[in-house]
Amino acid sequence: VQPPEKPLQAEEWNKLRDDFQLPEVFEEVMLNSMIRCNSPIDVAKSLLTHLAKRDGDIAYSVLIKYLTLCVHQGQVSEILDVYDIMKVRFKILESGAYSLLIKGLSNSDQWRMALNILEEVKKIMIPSRTCYESCIKAASRHQEMKLAFELYNEMLAKDVVPTLDVLQSFFNFSRGMEGAELQKELFGILFYLRENQIYPHKTFMRSIKLWFESIPGGNWRGHLTNIKDSGQCPVCKHQLEDSNLTEEEYSNLSERIIRDVIHGTDTFRKTSPKEFEAFQTFVENRLPFDIVIDGLNISHIKSRKMQCENLFDAVSCLAKENARLLVLGRKHMLVNSSNWKREIMKEMQNKADFFFAENISEDDAFLLYATLRSGKHCRFVTRDFLRDHKACLSDSLTRHLFCKWQRGHQIAFSTSAKGETFPLFFPQQPAFRYDCVVQTTGDTWHIPYKDVFEEKYSYQVPRKWLCIQQK
C-alpha cells in the first residue's frame, strides 16, 4: 500500500481499510510501508489516533512500528511519549523494543535517558549488544570516556561480544585526549584484539594510528609495512614473537586440551568411551604422525566432485613429502556407494593410516588427540574453526596458546582459480616463523590488519602490518 502524504480523518482511514484485501492486518502493512517510505510523522500519528479512538487502545506490534519510524527520524519527544504509553500498559517489553528506545534516545540530547532505560533492562535480562553500544557511543560523543569504558567492560563481563565498529569509535572519540587511565583502557582494547585473534580492517587500523599519533607528548609514529618472512619489522628492526610454543607451553596446552576438551563434557555425547579407547590404542601403537586429516570434512571441499575424490586429492597432495598421515574417516566410507568408491578407498589406504569411527562420532576430539599426541611438529587438516573447543578452555592464557598453536598447525584446503585443490597453510605457508597477532614491547606496537572488513572469521592471516613506535 502507498501511504498517504498528509494526515487523514477517521472516515478516510476507514475507507482505505475497507478497500484493502486483508483489513485485519491493514494497520501493520500501512505502518511497514510508512517506515519504508519514511513518511512524515504526523501521517503515522493520525493513523494511531484513529486506532485509539476506534479500538480504545493500540496493539503492541503497532506501537513498535510507530516507534521504529520515530527512531529513524530522531523524533525524541514522540519516542518519549511512546515509552510512557508502553510503561503504563506493559510491565516489561521485549528486547527489540528496548533496543529501539535506547537507540533513539542515545542519538539525542536526552541520551542520559537511554542510560536509565539500560538500567531497567539489566533488571530483567542481559542487554543486547545494540543497547550497550548505543549507550557507549552516546557517552563517547559527549567525551564521557570513563562511563563509556565502564559500559564496555560490563558488556565483556557478560559475554556480550562488541562489534569492531564500537571498538573503533573508542579510538576516534579519544583522539587528542590526555589521561593514563584512558590510555590503559585503549591498550586493553588492543589486547582484546590480540587475545581473540581479531584483525582490524584498514579504516579501524587508521583510527588506531591517528589516536597514537594524537597522544599529547607521546611522540608515537605509525608506519604501514609488510613483515619479512624472518619476522623482522623493516621499520623498527624489531623481531616479532615466534610462532612456536616452548616445550613447557606445548605440554601445558596438550594436557589442558586432553583434560578439558577431550575428556570434558562434550566428547562422549557423540561417541562412546569404548570407541574413544579403541582410537587411543590405535594411535598409541602408530605414533607419531606428521599430519592428521579430518576426512569427512575435507571430502566436502568441492561439491561437484565425488567425496572420495576430494579426499584422495588431499591425501595425495600431502603424501608427496613422505609425511606420515592419519585420516579420520567414518564407517560408511567403507561401503561402496556413489560417493565412496572401494578401489579409490583402497588406494588411499596405501598412502595413509585410516581410522574409521562410527557414523555419529565427534571427529574434533579424535583430531586434537592424535595431533597433540604426535608432538609439536604434527599439523592437522580441517576446514572447521574449532571455536567450541577453544571456548571449553577456562582461562584466557590457555585460549591464547590454543589460538597460537592453531595458527601454526592448522592446514586449510582451499580451491585455486584453476579448480585444483591445494593446501593453504594456516598461516598461508609453514614458513611463517612469527606469530600473526597484535603485539607490543612497550615502546613499539605491531598490529596486523586486513584491507576490508570481514565479519566472518577467516583462515587468511594478513600480510600487512601497522608498526607504531615511540621516538
Beta strands, then each sheet from edge to edge (+ up, - down):
strand 1: 220-226
strand 2: 291-294
strand 3: 325-330
strand 4: 353-357
strand 5: 379-381
strand 6: 410-415
strand 7: 421-426
strand 8: 439-440
strand 9: 444-449
strand 10: 464-470
sheet 1: 1+ 10- 9+ 8-
sheet 2: 4+ 3+ 2+ 5+ 6+ 7-
end
